[in-house]
Amino acid sequence: MASTKIPLTLLDPDGGWVNAPVHVSELDGLPVLLHFWTMDCEDCAKQFEAVNQWVVDYGPKGLKVIGVDVTHNETELRDTNKVEGFAREHGLRYPIAMDDGSMAKAYGVDKHPAFLLFGTDGRLKNRIGGKDAVRRMRALLKDLPGQEPPALHGEVSREQEDQVAASNP
């Protein structure tokens, strides 16, 4: 896994957020889950309910969830009203970054939906993408003890991730 810090500086600070802006300083010492999705992705829309529930369940324990709407269309990227309406329609209760594709590219996100899980040190610990991404991420988050998911204490190998997913259908 990459050991780079969360690249929120890649986002446009002037209007690049829906719901509430997030500043990198607010994330210091917190585990962070980035949820990459697009408005035209049916599998992404099916995951919003679960992600909203994670905000409720794990937010008080320190997990910061941030949505990343990946658009490849300059008109849509600058249409904050469209993304705000989409967020309202789907009941999204967490901050949403409007990405022009550079943030997704920086992390090699090439399928949607995708989750990137960062530890309290700000370093990438796990990357999960595709249709079953929610199920696999749920397996990592469900046993959250105290302050953060167990996977956030160190690097997680692909083999460990697959073992967790297989034991939690």
FENCOR-V444096 format. One record per helix or strand of 3 or more residues. SS is the DSSP state (alpha for helix, beta for strand). FROM is the first residue (numbers start at 1). LEN is the number of residues. If there is no record, write none. Layout:
# FENCOR-V444096
SS:FROM:LEN, SS:FROM:LEN
This chain:
# FENCOR-V444096
alpha:8:3, alpha:24:4, beta:32:6, alpha:42:18, beta:64:7, alpha:74:4, alpha:80:10, beta:95:5, alpha:102:5, beta:114:5, beta:123:7, alpha:133:9, alpha:150:4, alpha:158:10
